């Protein structure tokens, strides 16, 4: 509904004042987005391109000032905001109401990282799920569809309308410490097919998706939070491997793509990360791949971005000029930080920069208009009284258990199916309480160790050790254990990346689960005891 037309008396004539466009006017999206951006101040245009997080459970007054005074475009939910799901829903509703009080009443994009499996920023009452590598092991696109659907249905309850998932980075570097089980596996085609299904399931439940991290974070062992990874692959490999899953999603209408703080020497000769690369974002992504949606940066507070740019305000400038539309920050900057003042000043002195900011704001607003008026959008104001009843999603819980069972992979099959002798002394050793709890349900008389409470002495008194292998440190413990007691019977549950299994090939019984979700451990113990025959396949090469 448009604002009423006001008038002012000028001598003998009455001249109407210009009516501001309203987000809810019945006007085609492209036309209305143009009207709104034409009527916006420089401050409103620039603020629409920002996405801020905040510290703690309750939104800060500073964040609300960004919304009411400048029409902030988006907010980001992090794990530290999500301990209490009801309070999170209240916070999202409050922030949307603040946004509805601004001049154009533009709703907020409310984003988070709920990839499934390892990366689950929204905790509280939400489900723990098997994740992408488990889907890669099952190999069924329908599993990816329903993983996306049920994750999105839970996010919808909380008012979260934009998910930074799926991750389409390929697990080509087995030393990766940041991608690992977030990936669907090594195959570009499989990753594209499964990610497309995840996207479709999520959209069915009303949540927008984001393919990440363009143009591909999988072939490096470095974490761009702390360093700027340099991925020395050829341009041919980039096009024929890393970009393939992005192409699948672009052709299927993915609404957003996140850029990575990643350097590709073959195409970025000046050392700039992809976030700041006009070639990658404009020539390749927009031009060659034909992407028309939103381009969103990874967190601008990450070292991989700031180190290259030299300062956060410069990083924002370079990101916008390269072609990013939304600038994500895990913090809420102060109202007059250089983050804001330097880029606002540049808008007022550099017409080309102002035009780029206006173009980004236009694309954001047009996307919001099409989404929020689609009839299949997440409600702006969550019903806080039903949160506890709807989370976790009961249907989703049943599905996630079935997915976990389809993903379980027998890597080494000695002692499977396993039958314990009446007098057998079993030790459950692992760093996750869910592993120990699931094991005790199947072996009620077993002893347990969390890997730090007398593991060696408990192992000495045991006949069989069922060990949860999760990372390099737990691998080192297992190697020490095996060296000390090589004649014991060992059974390994690999609960995240199966690559660590290659570090101890002597143990003849190994099962890959791909996540530390309780459903994965339940499915793993059921497979060990012969309740069903697992059909999962390793989605990585070179592991035995």
N, C-alpha and C positions, 0 to 999 in steps of 0.2 A: 504494500500500500504506500503510495507516494505521500510526502509531507504536503500539508495544505498550502495553497498559493496565498501569499500575503501581499498586501499592497501598501503603497505610501503615497500621500497627497503631495503633488507637485504643482502648485499654483492652481489652475483650473482643471488639471488633468490628474487622473489616477493611474500610476504606472505599476504593473505587477512586478514583484520581486521574483528573481529566478528560483524555481523550485529545485531542491536538491534531489537527485536520483536516490532511490531506496533499493536495497538489496532484494526486497520482496515485490518490487514492481513487476507487473505482467508484461515484460519486454523480453525479446529473444536474448539469450545469454551474451552473445558477441556484442550486440548493440548496447546492452545495459552495462557490460564491463567497460566499454569505451566511454559511456557517459560518466560512470563513476570515476574512472581514472582521470578524465578531463577535469572533473570538479574537485579532485583531491589536491591538497597542499603537498609541497615537497616532503614535509614531515610524514604525512599519511602514506604517501607512495613508498618512501623508504622503509617505514615501520612495517608495511604489509609484507616486505620481503624477509623479515626476521622471524626466527623460531627460537624461543628461549625456554630453558628449564629453570627450576628453582630448587632451593635446598629445603628439606624437611617435608612433613606431611601437608601442612597448610600453605596455600599460596601466600607469598609475601606482599606487603603493601607496594613494594617497588614494582613487582610484576603487574599488579593491578593498575598502577599508574601508567605503565607502558601501554596497557590496553585502553584505558579511558582517555588519556591525554594524547596518544599518538596513533591509536588504532592498530596495535600490534597484530600481525597476521596469523601467527601460529604459536602453539606451546608444545613442549616435549615432556613426556612423562618418563622419569628415570626410576630405577629400583628404590632409591631413597624416598620416593614419594608414595610408595605403594604398600606399606605394611598393613594398613587398615583399608580394606576395599570399600567400605561404606563411606569413610571419610574422603577417599579418592573420588568417588562419585559425586559427593557434595562439592568438592573443590572444582571439578570439571564443570558442574552446573553453575557454580558461582562465577567462574571465569567467562562462560558463555553469556551469562546475563550481563556482565560488565561490557562484553563486546556488543551486545544488542543495544546498549545505551549510547553507542558512538554515533557519529553523524550519518553514516551510511548503513549501520546495523549489519556489518559483514561478520558472519560467524567465524570462529577460529577453526583452523585445522588443529586437531589434538592428536599428536603422534606418539609412538613408542616403538621399541624394538621387542616384538614378541615373535621371534623366529620359530619357536618350538625347540625342545631339547635344551642344549647348553645355554642359549641366550633367551632369558625370560625376565625382562625388566619389570613387568607387572606381576608382582607376586601376590601376597595376601591370599585370597580365596581361589585364585585361578588354578587351572590344571597344570601339572607337570607332564610334559609330552615327550614322545620318543625322539622327535627332531628329524632334520633333513637326511643325515647319513643313514638313519634307520629306514627312511622312505627309499633311499637309494638301494638299500639292501633288499627291501621287499620288492621293489621294481614295478609296483602298480601305480599308475597315475591316479586311480581312484583313491588310493591312500593319501596322496598329496592333496587331492581335492578336499577330502574330509578333514585332514589336518588343518588346512587353511580355513575351512568352514567353521570348525568348532573353536579354533583360536579366535577367529573374528567374532563369533557369536558371544564369546565371553567378553571381548573388548567392547562390543556394542553395549553391553549391560552397564559399563562404566563410562560411556560417552566418548570413547576413543575411536576416532574415525579414519585414522591413517596409520598403517603399520609399515615399519621399515623392514619389510620381508617381502619376498623370499631372497635369501642369499644365493646368488648364482655363481659365486666364485668357485673355481674348479680346484679339487684337492690334488693338484699336480706336484706340489712340494710337500713331501711327507714330514718335513721338519717344521711345518707351519705351527706356530703357537697361538695364532689368532683366528684362523679359519677352521681347520680340523673338522670336527663333526658338524659344523654349521653348513658344510657343503653337502650337495647331493652325491658327490663322488667325482671321478675323473673324467667321465664321458661328457663332452659338450652337448651332444644331442640328448642324452638322458637327462642332463640337468635342465635343458630347455623345456623338454616335455613335462617333467615333474614340476618345475617352477610355474609353468603355464597353468597346470591343473591346480596348484596351490593358489595362484592368483584368482582363478575362476571360482574356487570354493569360497575364498575370502569375500569376493565381490557379491556372491550370492547372499552372504550374511550381512552385507552392507558396508564393509570396510574396504577402503582403498589400499592398494599395495605399492611397494617400492622395490624395484630390482636393484641390487647392490653387489659389490662396490665397483662401479664402472671405472676403467674397462676390465677389471679383474684383479682380485687380491690373492689368488690362490697359489701363485708360483713364487712365493717368498717366505722365508722363515721369520722375517721381521714383523713387528707389530707397529702400525703407523700411529698408534697412540704415543709411542715413545721415540720413534725415529721415522725418517722418510725412506721407505723401502725403495730400492732401485731394482726393477725387474728387467733383466737383460735378455729379453727374448726378441726374436726378429719381428719385423712388421708383418711378415707372412704368418708367423705363429699367432701373433695377436689377432689377426683377422680370422684365421681358420680354426682357432681354438677358443681363446678368451671371449671373443665377441659373439660366438654362436648362440649361447643361451640368451644373451641380451636381444639378439635378433628375433628369436622365438617369441619373446615377450612383447617386443615392440610391434611385431606383426599381429599380436593378439590384443593390442590396445592397453598395455600397462600404462597407468596414469602418471607414474613418477619413477625416476631413476636417481639413485644416490651416487655422487662422484666420490672417488677414493683419493686419499692423500698418498699417491703412488707415482713414482717416477719411471717412465719407460724411455730409456735412452734412444731407442730406435725411432721414436716419433717426437721426442721432446728434447731437442738438442741443447736447450739452455738450462736444463736441470729442473724445470718447473714440474710440480706434481700435476696429475690429471685434473685436479680441482681448479687449477689456474691455466689450463691448456686450451687456448682457443681452437687449436687444431683438433684436439680430441672431442671437444664439446660442440663446436660449430661445424667443422668440416666433416668429422666422422659421425658423431651422434646425431646431429640435426640433419646434416646433408646426406651422407652416404647411407645411414641406417634409417633415416626418415622419421626420427622420433619427434613427436609434437607435444608431448606432455611436459610435466614439471621436472626441472633438474634441481636437485637438492644436495647441498654439501653434506659431508660427514661433519662431525663436531669441529667447529672452527677453533676450539681451544686445544686441539690435539697438536702435539709437537711437530708432526709431519707437515702441518700447514704453517704454523707460526715460524718455524725455523727458516723456511724458504722466504716467507714474506718479510720477516724482520719485526713485525708488530701486528697486533690483531686488526687494527683499523686498515692497515695496508692489505692484510689477507682478505678482508671483506671487499675492499675495492677490486682486487685482482679476481676474486671469485665472481663478482657480479659482471665485470668486464669480460671474463672468459665465457659467460653464458649461463651461470647458475641463476636460478630464480629465487630459491629460498636458502637463506644462510642460517644454519643450525648452530646454536651455542648451548652448551650444557649449563651455563650460568645465566643470570640476569644482570647485564651490565648496568651500572649507574646511569641515570638519565643523561648526564652530560659527559660520559666517557668519550675518549677519542673514537672508539668504536662507532659512535653516533655522530659527533660533531664534525669530524674530518670528512666523513662521507656525505653528510648533509651540505657542508661547504663545497665539496666537489660538485654536487648536483647543481649548486647555484652559480658555479663558475665555469663548468664544463658541459655544454649542451649535449654532447654525445653521451656522457655518463648519465645525465638526467634522463635522456631518452631510453637508455638501457634499463634504468631502474623502473621507469614507467612501463616499459614493455614487460618486465618481470611481474610487476604488480598487476598488469592487465591479465597475464596468463594465469596468475594465482586466482584472481577474482572470477575470471571466466570458468576456471575449473571448479571453483566453489559453487558458482551458480548452477552449473550442469549437475554437480553432485548433490547438493542439498535440495534441489528441486526435482530430483530424479524419481522420487517416490520410494527409493530403496536406500536411504541414508540413515546413518546412526542418529538417534534422537539427540537433539542439542542438550536436553536437560534429563539426565539419568533419573530413573525412579529409585531413589535411595532406599525405599521401603521394601523393594523386592531383590536387592542385591544379594543378600544372604541366602535367599531361596534359589536364585538362579546360578550362583557360583559355588563350587565348580559345576559346569554343565553336566548333568547326569548322563545324557546320551553320549556326550563327548568322552566321559570317563570310560564307558564301555568300548567305544571305538578305539581310544588310545591303547587300551589293553590288547585289543585284537591286532592293532598295527604292530605293537611291540612283539607279539608272538610271531607275526609274519616276517619280522625283520631279523629275529634271532638266527645267527649263523654258526653252524658247527665248523670250526676251523681245524681242530684236531679231535678225533672221535674216540680215542681210547677211554674206556670206563663209561661210555654213554650208550644206552641208558644206565644210570648208576643205581646200584642197590647197596645200601650200607649194611654191614654185618651187625648183629645185635650188640656186640661188645666194642664196636669200632669207636675210637675217640676222634671226633671231628672238630676242627678249629675253623671258624669263619673269620677271615682276616680282611679288613677293608676300612677305608676312611669314610664311608657313607653309612649313616645310620639306617637308611632304607635298605641297603644291602644286608646288613646284619639282621634287621627285622624280618625281611623276606626269607633269609636263610633259616632263622629260628622257627619260622612257621613250618618249614619242611623238615628240619632237623632239630626238634625241640630240646634234645639233650646235648647239643653242641656247645662248645666254649666259644667266646668271641674275643677279638682284639681289634682295636681301632687303629692299629699300626704304631701306636706310641706307648702302649701300656704292657710292657714285658712280652713283646712278640716272640723273641727267641726262646724264652723259657716256656711259653705256652706251646710253641711249636714242638719243642723237645718232648712234651708230654702227650703229643697227638699222633694219630696214625695217618690221618688224611687232612690236608690243608686246602680249603676252598678259598681262593685269594681273589680280591677285586683289584684288577690292574687298571689304573686310571691315567697315569702320567709318568714322567721320567723318574720322579722321586719314588713312586711306588714300585716302578720297575727295578730300581736299584735295591730296594728292600727285598723284593722277591728274589733277585739274583743272590743277595747275601744269604737269604734263608735257604735257597736251594744248595748253595755251596756248603753251608753248615750241616744240612740234613738232606743229602741227595737221595737217600733211600726211602724217604717219605712218599706218600701218594699225594700228587698235586693236581688240582683242578683250577683253571684260570677262568674268571669272568672278566673279559675286556669290556669296560663300561662306557668308554668314550671312543677315542680313535683306536682302531685295531693295529695301528702301525707299531705299537709298543710290544706286540706279540713277537715280532721279529727279533727282539732283544733277548728272548729266552726260548729258543727252539727246542731245548731239551725236554720241556714238559709236554707230554703227549695228549693232554686233554685241555682244550681251549674253546671257549664259546664267546662270540662277539655280540654285544647288546646295543652299543652305540649311544646310550644315554644313562644318566643316573636317576632317571625318573622311577618311582616305585613300581610302575607297571612294567618297566623293562626288567627289573630284578625278579618280579613275580613270574614273568614269562620265561626268564632264563632258568630259574630253578625248576619250573615245570618241564622245560625241555631236557634238563639234566636228568630228571627222574623218569623220563619217558612218557609223560602225559600226552605228548603229541610229537610228531616228527617235524622239526624245523625245516623251512624251505628257503631261508634267507641266503643271499649270495653276497660275497664281499664286493663292495662297489669300488675297491681300490686294487691296483695291480701290485704284484711283488710281495704279497704277504702269504705266509704259509705256516 
